[in-house]
Amino acid sequence: MVEFSGRLGELKPALIRCTKAMRIFNERMGFDLANCLKTEIGILHYKQGGQVGMHIDTIGLCTRKAVMTIMLSDDTFEGGRFVIDTGMENMPVDTSFDLSCGEMLCFPSYYPHCLEEVTSGERYILVVGFHGDQPFK
């Protein structure tokens, strides 16, 4: 896992890149993300055998419109591929991602997604949920 204690100054460039990426994502998707000010941030930890079934991150009148995941683990785990069902004709129904440490993925919160089983080691990711002022219409 990436160790940040005592190195918070190194986070600033990464956070700037994340903010820029989400602004571009917001403009392209037209999500009205309230200037990226309304967020939820968490670190998710999966041990061997950990997995998450297919789900969406919007239920009811939820204002969470986009999700960004950033891989914090290095190559110390196996399995744990992230799968998104885009439902788009020009992409495979299930698109899987094996992110490397520091890589990020942004996607609409209404895309079904899951985490395949971590077969060995431990997987850490930073997850940021971005909210708009209004739920999806």
C-alpha positions in Angstrom: 0.0 0.0 0.0 1.1 3.6 -0.6 2.3 5.1 2.7 1.4 8.8 2.9 2.2 9.6 6.6 4.8 12.4 6.7 4.6 12.9 3.0 1.4 14.9 2.7 3.1 17.4 0.4 3.4 14.6 -2.2 -0.4 14.3 -2.2 -1.0 17.9 -3.5 -0.1 17.2 -7.2 -2.1 14.0 -7.2 -5.2 15.8 -5.7 -4.8 18.6 -8.3 -4.7 16.0 -11.1 -7.8 14.3 -9.6 -9.7 17.6 -9.5 -8.8 18.4 -13.1 -9.8 14.9 -14.2 -13.2 15.2 -12.5 -13.8 18.6 -13.9 -13.2 17.3 -17.4 -15.4 14.3 -16.7 -18.1 16.6 -15.4 -18.0 18.8 -18.5 -18.1 15.8 -20.9 -20.9 14.0 -19.0 -22.9 17.2 -18.1 -23.5 16.0 -14.5 -23.6 19.5 -12.8 -21.4 18.3 -9.9 -21.6 21.4 -7.8 -18.1 22.4 -8.6 -16.7 19.2 -7.1 -17.2 20.5 -3.6 -19.7 17.9 -2.3 -17.7 14.7 -2.0 -17.5 11.5 0.0 -14.0 10.0 0.5 -13.1 6.6 1.8 -10.4 4.0 1.7 -11.6 0.5 1.0 -9.6 -2.5 2.1 -10.1 -6.0 0.7 -8.3 -9.1 2.1 -8.0 -12.5 0.4 -11.5 -13.7 -0.4 -12.9 -10.2 -0.4 -15.3 -9.2 -3.2 -18.3 -7.1 -3.9 -21.2 -8.2 -6.0 -22.7 -6.2 -8.9 -24.3 -3.0 -7.6 -24.9 0.7 -8.4 -24.1 3.6 -6.2 -27.3 5.5 -6.8 -30.5 4.6 -5.0 -33.7 6.7 -4.9 -33.0 10.4 -4.9 -29.3 10.1 -4.3 -27.2 13.0 -5.5 -24.0 11.0 -6.0 -23.4 11.3 -9.7 -19.8 10.2 -10.3 -17.3 7.9 -8.6 -13.5 8.0 -8.8 -11.4 5.1 -7.7 -7.6 5.4 -7.2 -5.5 2.3 -6.7 -3.3 2.6 -3.6 -1.9 -0.9 -3.5 1.2 -1.9 -5.4 1.5 -5.4 -6.9 1.0 -7.2 -3.5 -2.4 -8.7 -4.3 -3.9 -11.0 -7.0 -7.4 -11.0 -8.4 -9.6 -8.2 -7.4 -10.4 -6.9 -10.9 -12.8 -4.1 -11.1 -15.7 -4.7 -13.5 -18.1 -2.2 -15.0 -21.3 -3.0 -17.0 -21.5 0.1 -19.2 -24.5 -1.1 -21.1 -23.0 0.8 -24.1 -23.2 -0.8 -27.6 -19.7 0.2 -28.6 -18.1 -1.4 -25.5 -18.2 -4.9 -24.1 -21.0 -5.3 -21.6 -18.5 -6.2 -18.9 -15.3 -4.0 -19.0 -12.7 -5.0 -16.5 -9.8 -3.0 -15.1 -6.6 -4.0 -13.5 -5.4 -0.7 -12.1 -1.8 -0.1 -11.1 -0.8 1.9 -8.1 -1.7 5.6 -8.6 -4.0 5.0 -11.6 -7.6 6.3 -11.4 -10.9 5.4 -12.9 -13.9 7.7 -13.2 -17.4 6.5 -14.0 -21.0 7.5 -13.6 -22.5 6.2 -10.3 -25.4 4.6 -12.1 -23.2 2.1 -14.0 -23.4 -1.4 -12.4 -20.0 -2.5 -11.1 -18.4 -5.1 -8.9 -15.1 -6.3 -7.5 -14.0 -9.8 -8.4 -12.5 -11.9 -5.6 -9.1 -11.0 -4.2 -7.3 -14.3 -4.5 -4.2 -13.3 -2.4 -2.7 -10.4 -0.6 -4.5 -7.1 0.3 -6.1 -4.5 -2.0 -6.5 -0.8 -1.0 -8.3 1.8 -3.0 -9.3 5.4 -2.4 -12.9 6.0 -3.4 -14.3 9.5 -4.0 -18.1 10.0 -4.6 -19.0 13.3 -6.3 -22.4 14.8 -5.7 -24.5 17.3 -7.6 -27.0 19.7 -6.2 -29.9 17.7 -7.6 -30.5 13.9 -8.2 -30.4 12.6 -11.7 -33.5 13.5 -13.7 
